[in-house]
Amino acid sequence: MSAACLRSGRIKAVADIVPERRAAPLGAVDGGNGLGLLVADQAMRFAMALADESGAGFVTVRNSSHCGAASFFCRQATGQGKIGLAFTNAPSAMPPWGGAAPFFGTNPIAVGFPGPEGEDVVVDLATSVTARGRIIQAAREGVPIPEGWALDREGRPTVDPQQALTGALLPMAGPKGSALALVVELFAGVLAGAAVGPHVGWMYDGQADPVNIGHAFLAVDVAPLMALPLFTARVAHLVAEMKAQPLVAGGGGIAIPGERGRRMADQRAAGIEIPGAVLAELGACAREVGVAPLLAGLE
């Protein structure tokens, strides 16, 4: 459906992404209704440039679209010796605590801290108890979902993934997850000047209006506060102490956030195989929307 949005012009394949400097070290980005991954990439780069000048940079984004994994943009910052934070709102999927109808999106929060030799600590979590994609997968496989994940359209707890998809996801940790979703909405929606709550567009609903998703990014330069080698050494020491703690019976060990993803990235360092049919489809879409394919296989 994202390809359909590009073809229809609901999301622009070639967008005018405009960064605007405000009072230092603050900025705002108008995403020009472009692809969220490209808009967010430029926004975090802008925040890091502001941090180079002032020690920290905070940037809000409006007129964007789904930006993928928020952790990616935090890793942009950690790779430059900076702490990175990323917020994004999303189409309604989760009720406020005590409600029964979708209002907030899954509203992810991601934070990244530079570690030694690229072993950064990156936390990336949705404010819902689970990602919507896991419920979609359960529906495809015809298996139930765990209790406490979702409500049906009548506001009743359900383990039926089909009922959950027409109902609502529940916030993680009850009222705490709902409160964090509100924080994200205030940063990435209200402050950014983007759509908020149920007014955020969903690219799968077949509508024509821009989705106007909002983001917010913060980059903090470590060096003015502490020498980067000392900071990363302290990070490593904390992680080592944490992993050395006694384990629960039958446990598989202690891992830091992002560790599993880093292992998967290492396994795929040589590349990811893409079937020829998919390459051909991407190439056709690129030509339709006036973008040159980046890979020879797409020609």
N, C-alpha and C positions, 0 to 999 in steps of 0.2 A: 504493500500500500504506500510506502514511502516513495517508490518509483512512480506510482500513480499521482502522488502529490507533486512530484517534480514535473511530470508530463502535463498536468493541469495548470501548473503555475501557482498552486497553493503554497508551495515552498519553492524558492528561486534557486536554480542551480548556479547561477552567477548573480550574486547579491552585492549590493553596495553596503559594505560593513563599515560603519563610521564610528571611530573612537573620539570621545569628547573629553578634554581635560576640564576638570572642575577645580575647586580649591584643593591645592596639594595636601595630601597625596591621594586625592580622590578622582575617579573618572567614571564615565558612563559610555556604554556602547549601544548604538542602534544596529541591530543585526540585519536590518534590511530584509527581513523575512527569509533569511538564508538557511542553509543546512546548519543545524545546531552544532555539529562537531567542528565545523570551520569557524563559526561565530565564537564558540567557547575557546577554541585554540587562540584566536586573536585576542580575546578578552583577557585570558590569563597572561599572555605575553605582555599586554598593556600593563596589567597589574605588576608584573615583575619589573618592567621598565620604571614604573613609578617607585617601586621598592629600591631599585638601584639609586634613585635620586634622593629618596626621603627615608629609607629604611623599611618602609611598608607601603603597600599600594592596595587600595580597595576599589573594585570596579563592579558596577551593576550592568546588567544586560537586559534589553527589551527587544521585542520583535524577533525572537529566535524560534527554534524548534527543538525537537528531542536531540540531546547532545551525547547520548551514549553513556558510558561509564564515567562517573564524576572523578574517580580515582586517577584517570589518565591525566587530567589537568593538574592534579596535585603532584603527580610525578614530574610534570614539566617543571614545577617549582623546586622539588627536592633535587632534581638534576642540576640545578643552578645554586645549590647551597641555601635554599630558602624553604621556609615552612609554607605550605599551601593549604588553603581551605576553599571548598567549592560547595555551592548550594544551587539547587534548581527546583522549581516547582514543576508540576506535571498535571495531566488531565485527571479529573476527579475519579477517585477509586476507593477512598477511605472516609468513613464518617468521623466527625469530631467525637471524642469520647462521650458516650451516652446517647449518641444519635444513631440512626438506622440507615440513612441514605448517604451515598458518596458525596463528599464535599472537597476534602483535600486530595491532592495527588499522593503518590507514594513518597514524594518530596525527599530525595536523597540528600545526605550530608557526607562529605568526604574531607579528610584531613590527612596531610602527609608531612612527615618529619624526615629530614635527611639522616641517613645512617652511614656506617663505614662501608667503603667499597661497594656502594650501590645497594646495600641492604637496608633500604629505607623502611620506615614504619608507616604504612598507609592504611587508614581506616576508611571504609566505604560502606555505608549502610542506608537502606531505605528506612523510613520511619513507620512503615507498615510491618506487620509481623513476618511477612514473606513477600517476595517479588511476585508480581502478577504473572510473569512468565512461567513460574513453577505451577501455578494453577492451570494455565493454558496447556502445559505439558501433561498434567494429570488428566485433563479433559480429553486430550488426544489419545492417551493410553487407556482411558476408561477405568482409572483407579481412583479411590476416594482420597481426599486430602485430610490431614490431621484436624482434630477438633481444635477450635480456637483460632483458626486462620481466617474465617470468613462468615458473612451473613448472607441469607438469601434476600430476594427483593422485598420480602415482608419484614425484614429485620430480625429473622430467626437464625440461630446458629445452624450451620450446615457443614456436612462433609462431602457434599456432592459438588464437584468442580464446575459442572454446568450451571448449577444454581448460584454458585459463588461468582461466576463471570457476569451474571445478570444482577447480582447483588452488590456486595461491598467487601473489601478487605478490612481486617481489623488492625488498629495501630499496635505496634510493638509495645510491650510493657504497659498496656492500658492507657491511662491518662498521661503518662510520661511521653509515650510515643506521639500522642495527639498534640501535646504541648510543643514537642520538637517540630512537628509538621507545621504548626502555627508559626514558629520562629522562622522556618524556611520560607513560608508564604510571605511573611513580612519583609524579609530580606530580598528574596528573588522575585516577588510579585509586586507588593505594595511599593517598596522603596525603589525598585527598578522601573516602575511605570509600566510593567507588563500586565497581562491578564491575571486574575486571581481566582482561587477557588473553582467553582463550577463554570466559570467563564473562560477557563483555559481550553483551547481547542484540542481535539483528538484527531490525529491524522488518519485514523481508521474509520471515521464516521461518514465519509463520502461528502462532507460539506466543502464549500469553496473558500470560506473566510480564513485568513491567516490564523495560525494556532496561537501566536504571540506568547510563547513560553518565555519565562524570565530566569536569569541566572544571577549569581553574585560570586565574586572571586576575591580572595585576600591572599597576598603574598607578603611574607615577613622575612627580611634578610637577617640571617643568624649573626653575621659578622659584627655588626655594631653592638650586639649584646654579649657575644662570646666568640672566641676564635673557633672557626668551623671544625678544625681537627679535635679540639677539646670537646665540643658539643657532640660530635659523632661518637667519640670515645665514651662519653657519658651515656649516650643512647645505647651503645653496645653493652655497657656494664649493666644498665637497667634490664635490658632484654635477657642477658645471661642469668642474672639473679632471678628473674621471673621464671625462666625455663627450668631453673634448678629447684623449684619448689616441689614439695611432695605431691604425688599424683593420686587421684582417686583410684579406687580398686577397679581394675579392668580398663583403665583409661589408656588412651593412645599417645599421651604426651601433651605438652603445652606448645602451642604455636602462636606466633604473633599475627595480628591482622595483616593480610596481604601476602603471607608466606606461601600459601597454596598457589595463589595467582602467579607469584614470582617463579615457582617451580614449573608451572605450566608454560610460562613465557620462555624459560630456559629450554624446555623440551621442544618448543616450536621455533627456536632461534634460527633454524635453517629455512624457515618459511612454512606457509600453510598451503596445502594443495587445494586448488579451486577447480572444480570440474569444467571442462570445455564449454558445456552448455550454459553454465552460469556466466562464464567470461563473455560468451556471445551475447547473452541477454543484457549484461552490463554495458557492453559496447553499443548495442542498439539503443539503449536508454540514453547513454551519453550523447550519441549523435542526435537523437530526437530533441534533447534539451540544449543543444549547442555547446557541448563540452567535449574537448578532445580526450579520448581514452588515454589513460596514463600508461597502460601496459600494451606491449606489442600484440599480445594475445587477444586484445579487445578490438583490434583493427579488423 
